[in-house]
Amino acid sequence: MIIDYSFLINGFSLIQISGYIDPGSFTAIMAMIIGGIAGVGMTLKMYWYKIKEKMSK
């Protein structure tokens, strides 16, 4: 019994990837980055007085 594994090699090969990136991908990535920065900023704003008090001691 001979099993042909060429479908695995051809199906999962990186050579056949066309390299197309959806134009909306950049927008989604930028939204994640901006959201992360905003989240860090809001966290610092919420805890600013506690941080300031610990640094001044």
N, C-alpha and C positions, 0 to 999 in steps of 0.2 A: 504494500500500500504506500503510494507516494503522495505526500501532501504538498500542495503548492502554497508556499508562504509569501509569494511575490505580492499578493494583495495587501499584506501587512506592510511590507517594505514600501510599496507605492502609495498606500493610503496614509501612512504616517510620516512620509518623507517631507523634510523641510524644503526640498528642491521645488516641489509643486505649489508652494504657497505664492500667491500672486503679489503680496505685499500691499494690498489695498487697505487703507485706513479710512474708516468712515469719517466724513467731515464733522459730525457731531461729537466725535471722540475728544477732540481738543477742547470743545466747550465743556464737556462733562469733567475732564481732568482739571480745567481751570476753576470750575465751580467747586470741586473738592478742595483744591488748594486754598481758594479764597474763604471757603467755609471753615477750613481748619484754622486759618489765621484769625478769622473772626471769633471762633470758639476759644482760642488761646487768649485773645484780647479780652473777651468777656469774663473769662475765668480770672485773669489778672485783675480786672476791674472789681470783681466781686470780693476778692481776697486782698485787695490793695492795703487796706488798713492793718490787717493782720501781718502782712509781709513788712510793711513800713514799721510797725511796732517792734517786730523781731529784729530788724536791721538797726534800729536806733538804740537798742540796749547794749 
